[in-house]
């Protein structure tokens, strides 16, 4: 049975406690990330003078969906979300997206990374005085890991493909202890794994936090993102409305874990997993390269609860980059205004980064597939914003020239209004088993998992619920750690 290991190592734990004491570190609990009203008033007061992205240990308490949308000194409020109207989406269903920009680093992956590192830190499994934290990623996760490491007094190594956006590398050069570029781009995940094996054999004192296999990633999204989705739903539901499901790129299979929580609360709801059409791994056992930065592929993540996934959707990467221009170019917004998209929303379209656009297009296809109406609600997540992709807009201008109203009309018609139910598969039981079985080739043959583990993941009834129930135990360990640090 695989769970998050909470074995205590007393000597290393004491060194971690001393480091936290020296660096003025207090660690938040899952309960506080879900409900910031539980954060002590003293910490909230400190945050009034701290910027959202500042390398300051109190920003650990801003690892929440509830941040006030301010770059400096913000407090806490309701979950940040956008509702996308039919004038934009072309479907009557209510598509509502949680906004990830207002996390430190501008992306929600900072929470997943926290959930991988902190259990190891408070148990003493990870020694911040001797070890380096290694963060392999296709983008935002290694940024979140490097940031969390800096806040928690740890040295870090960030690993990501050389083809990722310039903004990621520029920021990492200032925050991570070391940045390693691997060959390829978004879909070259194996090359990242190969670099991890090289580091393991190097003799350095390292701990590798591979988001694709770390159940801390799964647990944070199940516990924190799942509750945030439920709170948004409670805020927006009208009489007669029905929650129909959520959409998420598979990526590392962290975000999609929030759908597991929502399906427990709403058993008739669906979970739609999406990927790039140019790399249709779940859909066709396929492979390839694509431009939807932030979603990873060519394998099935170890932590993906495939048995609970209802629908696979493939999104053309040309749709994503074209809609990014439509949403961010002046002519694109002018055209959308002519179509009746509210001005208040037009000014917020830069909250959708590449993977967020893909998630929204997936929601549109899901709404069409299930013939949803105006009382049907689909939730999705904007994992980051266009703040991390401005260089891509400049590159497209240089390559394709000025963006005109005619371009905007064509992109809106082709890539939004004409989204169809092609390149989709509603998963039967054998389909889910086929996708699950793909894990074998990556995780058992290449990454050291066992046949018994992969079988337990599929056949053991309490496999996922056992992991889901670990948040309280980790919170208790965090509280004990904080008490011994003595700063609370």
C-alpha positions as CSV (number, residue, x, y, z in Angstrom):
1,X,0.0,0.0,0.0
2,X,1.5,3.4,-1.0
3,X,0.8,6.3,1.2
4,X,2.8,9.5,2.2
5,X,5.5,8.2,4.5
6,X,5.3,9.9,7.9
7,X,8.1,8.0,9.6
8,X,9.9,10.3,12.1
9,X,13.7,10.7,12.0
10,X,14.4,12.5,15.3
11,X,18.0,13.8,14.8
12,X,17.3,15.3,11.4
13,X,13.9,16.6,12.6
14,X,15.7,18.5,15.4
15,X,18.1,20.1,12.8
16,X,15.1,21.1,10.7
17,X,13.5,22.7,13.8
18,X,16.6,24.6,14.5
19,X,16.8,25.9,10.9
20,X,13.2,27.0,11.1
21,X,13.9,28.8,14.4
22,X,16.9,30.6,12.9
23,X,15.0,31.5,9.7
24,X,11.8,32.7,11.4
25,X,9.7,29.9,9.7
26,X,6.2,29.0,10.7
27,X,4.5,26.4,8.5
28,X,0.7,26.5,7.7
29,X,-1.6,23.5,7.8
30,X,-3.9,22.2,5.2
31,X,-6.7,23.4,7.4
32,X,-5.4,27.0,7.2
33,X,-4.8,26.8,3.4
34,X,-8.5,25.7,3.0
35,X,-9.8,28.3,5.5
36,X,-7.5,31.3,6.1
37,X,-9.8,32.5,8.9
38,X,-7.8,30.0,11.0
39,X,-4.5,31.8,10.4
40,X,-3.4,33.7,13.5
41,X,-4.0,37.5,13.5
42,X,-0.3,38.2,14.1
43,X,0.6,36.5,10.8
44,X,-2.1,38.3,8.9
45,X,-0.8,41.6,10.2
46,X,2.7,40.7,9.1
47,X,1.4,40.0,5.6
48,X,0.1,43.6,5.1
49,X,3.7,44.7,4.5
50,X,4.8,41.7,2.3
51,X,4.6,41.4,-1.5
52,X,2.8,38.4,-3.0
53,X,6.0,37.1,-4.6
54,X,8.5,38.2,-1.9
55,X,11.0,35.6,-0.7
56,X,9.6,35.8,2.9
57,X,8.6,32.8,5.1
58,X,5.2,34.4,5.9
59,X,4.2,33.9,2.3
60,X,3.8,30.2,3.1
61,X,0.5,31.3,4.4
62,X,-0.4,32.7,1.0
63,X,-0.4,29.2,-0.4
64,X,-4.2,29.3,-0.7
65,X,-7.0,30.0,-3.3
66,X,-8.2,32.8,-1.0
67,X,-5.6,35.5,-1.5
68,X,-6.9,39.0,-2.1
69,X,-5.9,39.8,-5.7
70,X,-3.2,42.3,-4.9
71,X,0.5,42.2,-5.6
72,X,1.5,43.6,-2.2
73,X,0.0,43.5,1.3
74,X,-3.2,41.6,0.4
75,X,-5.3,39.8,2.9
76,X,-7.7,36.9,2.4
77,X,-11.3,36.6,1.0
78,X,-13.4,34.4,-1.2
79,X,-11.9,32.0,-3.7
80,X,-10.7,33.8,-6.8
81,X,-12.7,32.7,-9.9
82,X,-14.1,33.8,-13.2
83,X,-17.4,32.9,-14.8
84,X,-17.1,32.8,-18.6
85,X,-20.4,33.7,-20.3
86,X,-22.0,32.3,-23.4
87,X,-21.0,35.4,-25.3
88,X,-17.4,34.2,-25.0
89,X,-17.7,30.4,-24.9
90,X,-20.5,29.8,-27.4
91,X,-22.3,27.4,-25.1
92,X,-25.2,28.0,-22.6
93,X,-23.5,26.0,-19.8
94,X,-22.0,28.0,-17.0
95,X,-18.2,27.5,-17.2
96,X,-16.5,28.7,-14.0
97,X,-12.7,28.7,-13.6
98,X,-10.6,29.1,-10.4
99,X,-7.9,31.7,-10.9
100,X,-4.3,30.6,-10.1
101,X,-2.5,33.9,-10.7
102,X,-2.9,35.1,-7.1
103,X,-0.7,32.5,-5.6
104,X,2.9,33.4,-4.9
105,X,4.9,32.7,-8.2
106,X,1.6,33.3,-10.1
107,X,0.7,29.6,-10.3
108,X,-1.0,27.1,-8.1
109,X,1.8,24.6,-8.3
110,X,3.4,26.3,-5.3
111,X,0.8,24.4,-3.3
112,X,1.6,21.0,-4.8
113,X,5.3,21.5,-4.2
114,X,4.6,22.6,-0.6
115,X,2.7,19.4,0.0
116,X,5.5,17.3,-1.3
117,X,8.3,18.9,0.8
118,X,6.6,19.8,4.1
119,X,5.7,16.2,5.2
120,X,9.4,15.2,4.7
121,X,10.6,18.3,6.5
122,X,8.5,18.0,9.6
123,X,9.2,14.3,10.0
124,X,12.9,14.8,9.6
125,X,13.1,12.7,6.4
126,X,14.5,15.8,4.7
127,X,17.4,17.6,6.3
128,X,17.5,21.3,5.1
129,X,21.0,21.7,6.6
130,X,22.6,19.1,4.4
131,X,20.3,18.1,1.5
132,X,19.2,19.8,-1.6
133,X,15.6,19.6,-2.8
134,X,15.3,18.6,-6.5
135,X,12.3,19.8,-8.5
136,X,11.8,18.1,-11.9
137,X,9.1,19.7,-13.9
138,X,7.9,21.0,-17.3
139,X,7.4,24.5,-15.8
140,X,5.5,25.8,-12.8
141,X,6.1,23.0,-10.4
142,X,9.8,23.5,-10.3
143,X,9.2,27.3,-9.9
144,X,6.9,26.5,-6.9
145,X,9.4,24.0,-5.5
146,X,12.3,26.5,-5.7
147,X,10.1,29.2,-4.1
148,X,9.0,26.9,-1.3
149,X,12.5,25.8,-0.7
150,X,13.7,29.4,-0.4
151,X,10.9,30.1,2.1
152,X,11.6,27.0,4.1
153,X,15.4,27.5,4.3
154,X,16.3,24.7,1.8
155,X,18.7,24.6,-1.1
156,X,17.1,23.7,-4.4
157,X,17.8,22.4,-7.9
158,X,15.2,23.2,-10.6
159,X,14.9,20.9,-13.7
160,X,12.9,21.8,-16.7
161,X,13.1,21.5,-20.6
162,X,15.1,24.1,-22.4
163,X,12.2,24.9,-24.7
164,X,10.0,26.4,-21.9
165,X,9.2,30.1,-21.8
166,X,11.9,32.7,-21.2
167,X,10.0,34.1,-18.2
168,X,10.3,30.8,-16.3
169,X,14.1,30.7,-16.7
170,X,14.6,34.4,-15.8
171,X,12.7,34.1,-12.6
172,X,14.3,30.7,-11.6
173,X,17.8,32.2,-12.1
174,X,17.1,34.5,-9.2
175,X,15.4,32.0,-6.8
176,X,16.7,28.5,-7.4
177,X,20.1,27.4,-6.2
178,X,20.7,25.7,-9.5
179,X,18.8,25.5,-12.8
180,X,19.2,22.5,-15.1
181,X,17.9,22.6,-18.7
182,X,17.0,19.2,-20.3
183,X,16.6,18.6,-24.0
184,X,13.2,19.3,-25.7
185,X,10.1,21.1,-24.6
186,X,6.8,20.4,-23.0
187,X,6.4,16.8,-24.0
188,X,9.9,15.7,-23.2
189,X,9.2,14.3,-19.7
190,X,11.4,11.2,-19.9
191,X,14.5,13.4,-20.4
192,X,13.6,15.0,-17.1
193,X,13.4,11.6,-15.4
194,X,16.7,10.6,-17.0
195,X,18.3,13.7,-15.4
196,X,16.9,12.7,-12.0
197,X,18.6,9.2,-12.3
198,X,21.8,10.9,-13.2
199,X,21.6,13.1,-10.1
200,X,20.8,10.1,-7.9
201,X,24.0,8.4,-9.1
202,X,26.1,11.6,-8.6
203,X,26.8,11.1,-4.9
204,X,25.2,14.4,-3.9
205,X,23.0,14.5,-0.8
206,X,19.7,15.1,-2.6
207,X,16.0,14.4,-2.3
208,X,14.0,14.3,-5.6
209,X,10.4,15.5,-5.5
210,X,9.0,14.1,-8.7
211,X,5.5,15.6,-9.0
212,X,4.3,12.8,-11.3
213,X,4.7,10.3,-8.5
214,X,4.5,12.3,-5.3
215,X,1.2,11.7,-3.5
216,X,1.7,15.0,-1.7
217,X,0.8,16.6,-5.0
218,X,-2.4,14.6,-5.2
219,X,-3.3,15.2,-1.6
220,X,-2.9,19.0,-1.8
221,X,-5.3,19.3,-4.8
222,X,-7.8,16.8,-3.3
223,X,-7.8,18.6,0.0
224,X,-7.3,22.3,-0.9
225,X,-8.3,22.7,-4.5
226,X,-11.2,20.4,-4.0
227,X,-12.6,22.4,-1.1
228,X,-12.0,25.6,-3.0
229,X,-14.1,24.2,-5.9
230,X,-16.9,23.3,-3.5
231,X,-16.9,26.8,-2.0
232,X,-17.1,28.4,-5.5
233,X,-20.0,26.2,-6.3
234,X,-21.8,27.1,-3.1
235,X,-21.3,30.8,-4.0
236,X,-22.6,30.6,-7.6
237,X,-25.4,28.0,-7.6
238,X,-28.9,29.2,-8.3
239,X,-32.1,27.4,-7.8
240,X,-32.3,24.6,-10.4
241,X,-28.6,24.6,-11.2
242,X,-26.6,21.4,-11.3
243,X,-22.9,20.7,-11.0
244,X,-22.0,18.5,-13.9
245,X,-18.2,18.0,-13.5
246,X,-14.7,19.5,-13.9
247,X,-12.1,19.6,-16.5
248,X,-8.3,19.5,-16.1
249,X,-5.3,18.7,-18.2
250,X,-3.7,15.6,-16.9
251,X,-0.3,17.2,-16.5
252,X,1.2,15.7,-13.3
253,X,-2.3,14.5,-12.3
254,X,-2.3,16.8,-9.3
255,X,-5.1,19.3,-10.2
256,X,-7.4,16.6,-11.5
257,X,-7.4,15.1,-7.9
258,X,-9.8,17.9,-7.0
259,X,-12.3,16.1,-9.2
260,X,-12.0,13.1,-6.9
261,X,-13.1,15.3,-3.9
262,X,-15.9,16.8,-5.9
263,X,-17.2,13.4,-7.2
264,X,-17.4,12.3,-3.6
265,X,-19.5,15.3,-2.8
266,X,-21.5,15.1,-6.1
267,X,-21.5,11.4,-7.1
268,X,-23.2,12.1,-10.5
269,X,-20.5,14.6,-11.6
270,X,-17.9,13.8,-14.2
271,X,-14.1,14.2,-14.5
272,X,-12.7,15.2,-17.9
273,X,-9.0,14.7,-18.4
274,X,-7.5,16.6,-21.3
275,X,-4.2,16.5,-23.2
276,X,-2.7,17.9,-26.5
277,X,-4.1,16.5,-29.7
278,X,-0.5,16.5,-31.0
279,X,0.4,14.0,-28.2
280,X,-2.7,11.9,-27.6
281,X,-1.3,9.5,-24.9
282,X,-4.5,8.8,-23.0
283,X,-6.7,9.0,-26.1
284,X,-4.6,6.8,-28.5
285,X,-1.6,5.5,-26.6
286,X,0.1,8.1,-28.7
287,X,3.1,10.4,-28.6
288,X,4.5,13.6,-30.1
289,X,5.4,17.2,-29.3
290,X,3.1,20.2,-28.6
291,X,3.0,23.8,-27.5
292,X,0.6,23.8,-24.5
293,X,3.1,24.7,-21.8
294,X,2.5,23.3,-18.4
295,X,0.7,20.0,-19.0
296,X,3.4,17.4,-19.6
297,X,2.7,14.1,-21.4
298,X,3.9,10.9,-23.2
299,X,3.2,9.0,-20.1
300,X,0.4,8.5,-17.5
301,X,1.4,10.0,-14.1
302,X,1.7,7.5,-11.2
303,X,-0.7,9.6,-9.1
304,X,-3.5,9.8,-11.7
305,X,-6.6,8.0,-10.3
306,X,-7.5,6.8,-13.8
307,X,-10.4,4.6,-12.4
308,X,-12.2,7.8,-11.5
309,X,-11.8,9.5,-14.9
310,X,-14.9,9.7,-17.1
311,X,-13.8,11.5,-20.2
312,X,-10.6,12.1,-22.2
313,X,-10.4,15.2,-24.4
314,X,-7.7,16.1,-26.8
315,X,-7.1,19.9,-27.6
316,X,-5.3,21.1,-30.7
317,X,-2.3,23.2,-29.6
318,X,-3.0,25.6,-32.4
319,X,-6.3,26.4,-30.7
320,X,-4.5,27.3,-27.5
321,X,-1.9,29.6,-29.1
322,X,-4.5,31.2,-31.4
323,X,-6.9,31.9,-28.5
324,X,-4.0,33.3,-26.5
325,X,-3.6,36.0,-29.2
326,X,-7.4,36.5,-29.4
327,X,-7.6,37.1,-25.6
328,X,-4.5,39.3,-25.3
329,X,-4.1,41.4,-28.5
330,X,-5.9,44.7,-28.7
331,X,-7.8,43.7,-31.9
332,X,-8.8,40.4,-30.3
333,X,-10.4,42.1,-27.4
334,X,-12.1,44.7,-29.6
335,X,-13.7,41.9,-31.6
336,X,-14.9,40.1,-28.5
337,X,-16.4,43.4,-27.3
338,X,-18.4,43.5,-30.6
339,X,-19.6,40.0,-29.9
340,X,-21.0,41.2,-26.5
341,X,-18.3,39.9,-24.1
342,X,-18.6,42.2,-21.1
343,X,-15.8,44.8,-20.7
344,X,-15.2,43.7,-17.1
345,X,-14.3,40.2,-18.4
346,X,-12.2,41.5,-21.3
347,X,-9.8,43.1,-19.0
348,X,-9.3,39.9,-17.1
349,X,-8.7,37.5,-20.0
350,X,-4.9,37.7,-19.3
351,X,-5.7,35.5,-16.3
352,X,-5.8,32.5,-18.6
353,X,-2.4,31.1,-19.4
354,X,-1.8,28.4,-22.0
355,X,-3.0,25.4,-19.9
356,X,-5.9,27.5,-18.6
357,X,-7.1,28.2,-22.1
358,X,-6.8,24.4,-22.8
359,X,-8.9,23.6,-19.7
360,X,-11.6,26.1,-20.8
361,X,-11.7,24.6,-24.3
362,X,-12.0,21.2,-22.7
363,X,-15.0,22.5,-20.7
364,X,-16.6,23.8,-23.9
365,X,-16.2,20.4,-25.6
366,X,-17.5,18.6,-22.5
367,X,-20.6,20.9,-22.4
368,X,-21.3,20.2,-26.1
369,X,-20.8,16.4,-25.6
370,X,-23.3,16.2,-22.7
371,X,-25.7,18.8,-24.3
372,X,-25.5,21.0,-21.2
373,X,-27.9,23.9,-20.8
374,X,-27.9,27.2,-18.8
375,X,-28.4,25.5,-15.5
376,X,-25.5,23.1,-15.9
377,X,-22.1,24.1,-14.2
378,X,-18.7,23.0,-15.3
379,X,-15.7,23.9,-13.1
380,X,-12.1,24.2,-14.3
381,X,-8.8,25.7,-13.2
382,X,-6.6,28.5,-14.6
383,X,-3.3,27.2,-13.3
384,X,-1.4,30.4,-14.2
385,X,-1.8,33.5,-16.3
386,X,-0.3,35.2,-19.4
387,X,2.1,37.0,-17.2
388,X,4.3,33.9,-17.7
389,X,3.9,33.8,-21.5
390,X,4.4,37.4,-22.7
391,X,7.5,36.3,-24.7
392,X,5.3,33.9,-26.6
393,X,3.0,36.8,-27.7
394,X,6.0,38.7,-28.9
395,X,7.3,35.7,-30.8
396,X,3.9,35.2,-32.5
397,X,3.8,38.9,-33.5
398,X,7.3,38.5,-35.0
399,X,6.4,35.3,-36.8
400,X,2.8,36.1,-38.0
401,X,2.6,39.9,-38.1
402,X,0.1,42.3,-36.7
403,X,-3.1,40.8,-35.3
404,X,-6.2,42.2,-37.0
405,X,-10.0,42.2,-36.4
406,X,-10.2,39.7,-39.3
407,X,-7.7,37.4,-37.5
408,X,-9.7,37.7,-34.4
409,X,-13.0,36.8,-36.2
410,X,-11.4,33.8,-37.7
411,X,-9.8,32.6,-34.5
412,X,-13.0,33.0,-32.5
413,X,-15.1,31.2,-35.1
414,X,-12.6,28.3,-35.7
415,X,-11.2,27.7,-32.2
416,X,-14.0,28.6,-29.9
417,X,-17.4,28.5,-31.7
418,X,-16.5,25.5,-33.8
419,X,-15.1,23.4,-31.0
420,X,-16.8,20.0,-31.5
421,X,-17.1,16.6,-30.0
422,X,-14.3,15.1,-32.0
423,X,-11.1,13.8,-30.4
424,X,-13.0,12.7,-27.3
425,X,-13.6,9.4,-25.6
426,X,-16.1,8.6,-22.8
427,X,-14.2,5.9,-20.9
428,X,-15.8,2.5,-20.3
429,X,-14.2,0.3,-17.6
430,X,-11.9,-1.4,-20.2
431,X,-10.8,2.0,-21.5
432,X,-9.8,3.1,-18.0
433,X,-7.9,-0.1,-17.4
434,X,-6.1,0.4,-20.7
435,X,-5.0,3.9,-19.6
436,X,-4.0,2.7,-16.2
437,X,-2.0,-0.1,-17.7
438,X,0.1,2.4,-19.6
439,X,1.7,3.4,-16.3
440,X,3.6,0.1,-16.3
441,X,6.0,1.1,-19.1
442,X,7.1,4.3,-17.4
443,X,6.8,3.5,-13.7
444,X,7.6,-0.3,-13.4
445,X,10.0,-0.7,-16.3
446,X,11.8,2.6,-16.0
447,X,11.2,4.2,-12.6
448,X,11.4,1.4,-10.1
449,X,7.8,0.9,-9.1
450,X,6.6,-2.7,-8.6
451,X,4.1,-5.0,-10.2
452,X,2.4,-5.3,-6.8
453,X,2.0,-1.5,-6.4
454,X,0.5,-1.0,-9.8
455,X,-2.0,-3.8,-9.2
456,X,-2.9,-2.5,-5.8
457,X,-3.5,1.0,-7.3
458,X,-6.2,-0.6,-9.5
459,X,-7.7,-3.3,-7.4
460,X,-7.4,-2.2,-3.8
461,X,-10.6,-0.5,-2.8
462,X,-9.2,1.8,-0.2
463,X,-6.0,2.7,-2.1
464,X,-7.0,6.3,-2.9
465,X,-9.1,7.0,0.2
466,X,-6.2,6.1,2.5
467,X,-4.1,8.8,0.9
468,X,-7.0,11.3,1.0
469,X,-7.3,10.8,4.8
470,X,-3.7,11.8,5.6
471,X,-4.2,15.5,5.7
472,X,-5.2,15.6,9.4
473,X,-2.1,13.5,10.4
474,X,0.2,15.8,8.5
475,X,-1.5,18.8,10.1
476,X,-0.8,17.4,13.5
477,X,2.9,16.9,12.6
478,X,3.1,20.5,11.4
479,X,1.5,21.8,14.6
480,X,3.9,19.8,16.7
481,X,6.9,21.1,14.6
482,X,5.7,24.7,14.9
483,X,5.3,24.3,18.7
484,X,8.9,23.1,19.0
485,X,10.2,25.9,16.8
486,X,8.5,28.2,19.3
487,X,7.5,31.1,17.0
488,X,3.7,30.6,17.1
